[in-house]
Amino acid sequence: MDKEPVVQLQSVRKAFNVGTQFETEVLHGIDLTLHRGDFCAVMGPSGSGKSTLLNIVGLLDRPTSGTLRIGSEETTTLDDKELTRLRGHTIGFVFQYHHLITAFTALENVMIPMLSAAGFPNAAMRERAAQLIDSVGLTNWKDNLAGHLSGGQQQRVAIARALAMGPAVLLADEPTGNLDTKSADAVFALLRKVNQEHGTTILFVTHNPNLATLCDKTIQVVDGLLTQ
């Protein structure tokens, strides 16, 4: 049985400063389909359009033209409120810098997406966060302030936080870029575990060719175009 598509871009173009003399097109007609459980590396030189592509898939930016479907929803017709709802429940983000609140504990950081959705904390959120902290191997550190954790531990917390809402898609933008080799390998192994155990679709931006070879497929972004 064919796996269901969870991300579909068709003829997606993205330009900045549209309608001015400074208009610049960064993505030039991107076609890309990701299915449930795909683990796809994205590579390419700086300025090639990788982050722009990730921002569009993550509903942080809108394409200038073309269509983007997340699951069954065609997103280019949604308003900002609807995009925020879809993003919050469908997409998780892990960035090169963890973006944790350092004055909060690891557990509290993982609770943030659930708190944002519900508006108030409850016991179920704490239990869910504790389970996620356990799943990334940080049970003994759940009550430590995020600012007191190592870089690798902070990225593990960031991954747990990204999984808080059970997203179908996880976008990882250079999540190992600031880590030493051992920590980077551990973070990648954790992402692969999430992918295999939960069927989470992962789009993984990296400059590390060794990690890219461990993904199921690799796409290259070169001058705003995809090559596979």
PLY file of the C-alpha trace (Angstrom):
ply
format ascii 1.0
element vertex 228
property float x
property float y
property float z
element edge 227
property int vertex1
property int vertex2
end_header
0.00 0.00 0.00
1.30 3.43 -0.93
2.03 5.74 1.99
-0.16 8.80 2.27
1.32 12.16 1.23
1.63 14.60 4.12
3.40 17.49 2.35
2.82 18.43 -1.29
4.33 21.45 -3.00
3.38 22.14 -6.59
5.00 24.86 -8.68
5.88 26.81 -5.53
7.65 30.08 -6.14
8.79 32.58 -3.54
9.84 36.13 -4.25
10.68 38.97 -1.91
9.99 42.70 -2.41
7.33 41.78 -4.96
6.32 44.63 -7.24
9.40 46.73 -6.54
12.65 47.22 -8.42
14.28 45.02 -5.76
12.05 41.99 -6.38
14.07 38.81 -6.04
12.77 35.31 -6.64
14.38 32.76 -4.31
12.42 29.59 -5.16
11.64 28.87 -8.80
8.75 26.45 -9.18
9.37 23.78 -6.52
7.63 20.40 -6.80
8.04 18.16 -3.76
5.99 15.41 -2.13
6.78 13.89 1.25
4.91 10.81 2.45
4.19 9.59 5.95
7.40 8.24 7.48
9.79 9.84 4.97
13.16 10.95 6.33
14.53 13.42 3.80
17.77 15.37 3.95
17.96 18.81 2.34
21.38 20.02 1.27
22.72 22.96 -0.67
25.04 25.94 -0.39
24.25 28.94 1.77
21.76 31.23 0.06
20.36 28.45 -2.14
16.85 28.68 -0.68
16.89 25.86 1.90
15.62 27.93 4.81
13.01 29.63 2.62
11.76 26.20 1.57
11.58 25.07 5.20
9.74 28.26 6.23
7.12 27.68 3.55
6.61 24.01 4.45
6.41 25.08 8.11
3.72 27.67 7.30
5.93 30.45 8.62
5.89 32.10 5.20
3.54 32.02 2.24
4.53 31.12 -1.32
4.23 33.86 -3.90
2.53 31.36 -6.21
1.87 27.64 -6.41
0.13 25.37 -3.92
1.08 23.73 -0.65
-0.95 20.93 0.90
-0.36 19.75 4.46
-2.28 16.51 4.84
-5.65 17.11 3.24
-5.58 20.92 3.59
-4.64 23.28 0.79
-2.90 25.96 2.81
-2.55 28.86 0.41
-6.23 29.79 0.90
-6.09 29.75 4.72
-5.99 32.93 6.77
-3.38 33.59 9.46
-5.53 32.16 12.27
-6.14 28.96 10.35
-2.45 28.66 9.47
-1.50 29.07 13.13
-3.95 26.32 14.11
-2.67 23.93 11.45
0.98 24.68 12.22
0.50 24.18 15.96
-1.14 20.78 15.59
0.66 19.35 12.57
4.24 20.64 12.42
7.13 20.49 14.89
10.30 22.55 14.61
13.88 21.93 15.71
16.39 24.64 14.87
20.18 24.94 14.96
19.82 26.92 18.16
17.49 25.22 20.62
15.44 28.35 21.54
14.65 27.00 25.01
13.62 29.30 27.84
16.70 28.91 30.00
14.95 29.97 33.21
12.42 27.13 32.78
13.10 23.48 33.55
13.40 20.90 30.80
9.91 19.65 31.68
8.41 23.13 31.58
9.95 23.82 28.18
8.37 20.68 26.75
4.98 21.74 28.14
5.00 25.10 26.33
3.29 24.01 23.05
0.55 22.23 25.00
0.11 25.23 27.27
-0.15 27.54 24.27
-2.89 25.36 22.80
-4.92 24.88 25.99
-4.24 28.16 27.78
-3.64 26.62 31.19
-1.49 23.80 32.60
-2.88 20.51 33.88
-1.68 17.14 35.11
-2.08 15.50 31.68
0.34 18.01 30.16
2.94 17.31 32.83
2.54 13.58 32.30
2.87 13.93 28.53
5.95 16.16 28.93
7.52 13.70 31.38
6.97 10.85 28.91
8.64 12.86 26.14
11.57 13.80 28.38
11.95 10.10 29.18
11.82 9.20 25.47
14.80 11.45 24.73
16.81 9.98 27.59
16.66 12.89 30.04
14.48 11.54 32.84
17.08 12.44 35.47
17.36 15.99 34.13
13.65 16.87 33.73
13.68 19.28 36.67
16.98 20.92 35.73
16.89 24.44 34.35
17.44 24.38 30.59
20.31 26.83 30.97
22.18 24.27 33.07
22.06 21.52 30.43
24.74 20.75 27.84
24.24 21.66 24.20
23.35 18.11 23.26
20.90 17.83 26.15
19.27 21.11 25.18
18.70 19.86 21.64
17.14 16.70 23.06
14.74 18.87 25.05
14.02 20.86 21.88
13.13 17.64 20.06
10.86 16.56 22.91
9.17 19.97 22.79
8.72 19.66 19.01
6.89 16.37 19.56
4.57 17.69 22.28
1.55 18.04 19.97
2.20 14.79 18.10
3.03 16.46 14.77
2.84 14.57 11.50
5.83 16.55 10.19
9.06 17.53 11.94
11.23 20.21 10.35
14.85 20.22 11.50
17.01 23.13 10.36
20.68 22.27 11.02
19.83 20.77 14.44
23.34 19.33 14.80
25.20 22.37 13.46
26.31 23.69 16.86
27.15 20.31 18.39
30.31 18.23 18.68
30.43 15.02 16.64
29.30 12.71 19.46
26.34 14.92 20.41
25.43 15.46 16.75
25.33 11.70 16.14
23.18 11.20 19.23
20.70 13.89 18.15
20.49 12.41 14.65
19.93 8.93 16.10
17.10 10.36 18.20
15.46 11.92 15.15
15.71 8.61 13.33
14.13 6.86 16.33
11.23 9.33 16.26
10.85 8.76 12.54
10.78 4.98 12.80
8.71 4.58 15.97
6.06 7.22 15.29
6.03 7.40 11.49
6.85 11.10 11.74
7.86 12.66 8.44
11.15 14.50 8.86
12.69 17.15 6.61
16.28 17.55 7.79
18.43 20.45 6.58
22.13 19.72 6.97
25.55 20.56 5.60
26.91 17.25 6.88
27.15 14.75 3.98
27.76 11.86 6.37
24.43 12.45 8.11
22.67 13.01 4.78
23.69 9.55 3.59
21.88 8.07 6.59
18.57 9.61 5.50
16.17 7.75 3.23
16.60 10.29 0.45
18.40 13.55 -0.19
17.32 16.57 -2.19
19.70 19.32 -3.23
18.59 22.94 -3.36
20.69 24.80 -5.89
19.82 28.36 -6.91
16.21 27.93 -5.85
15.67 24.66 -7.70
15.49 21.06 -6.46
17.65 18.21 -7.68
17.43 14.66 -6.31
0 1
1 2
2 3
3 4
4 5
5 6
6 7
7 8
8 9
9 10
10 11
11 12
12 13
13 14
14 15
15 16
16 17
17 18
18 19
19 20
20 21
21 22
22 23
23 24
24 25
25 26
26 27
27 28
28 29
29 30
30 31
31 32
32 33
33 34
34 35
35 36
36 37
37 38
38 39
39 40
40 41
41 42
42 43
43 44
44 45
45 46
46 47
47 48
48 49
49 50
50 51
51 52
52 53
53 54
54 55
55 56
56 57
57 58
58 59
59 60
60 61
61 62
62 63
63 64
64 65
65 66
66 67
67 68
68 69
69 70
70 71
71 72
72 73
73 74
74 75
75 76
76 77
77 78
78 79
79 80
80 81
81 82
82 83
83 84
84 85
85 86
86 87
87 88
88 89
89 90
90 91
91 92
92 93
93 94
94 95
95 96
96 97
97 98
98 99
99 100
100 101
101 102
102 103
103 104
104 105
105 106
106 107
107 108
108 109
109 110
110 111
111 112
112 113
113 114
114 115
115 116
116 117
117 118
118 119
119 120
120 121
121 122
122 123
123 124
124 125
125 126
126 127
127 128
128 129
129 130
130 131
131 132
132 133
133 134
134 135
135 136
136 137
137 138
138 139
139 140
140 141
141 142
142 143
143 144
144 145
145 146
146 147
147 148
148 149
149 150
150 151
151 152
152 153
153 154
154 155
155 156
156 157
157 158
158 159
159 160
160 161
161 162
162 163
163 164
164 165
165 166
166 167
167 168
168 169
169 170
170 171
171 172
172 173
173 174
174 175
175 176
176 177
177 178
178 179
179 180
180 181
181 182
182 183
183 184
184 185
185 186
186 187
187 188
188 189
189 190
190 191
191 192
192 193
193 194
194 195
195 196
196 197
197 198
198 199
199 200
200 201
201 202
202 203
203 204
204 205
205 206
206 207
207 208
208 209
209 210
210 211
211 212
212 213
213 214
214 215
215 216
216 217
217 218
218 219
219 220
220 221
221 222
222 223
223 224
224 225
225 226
226 227
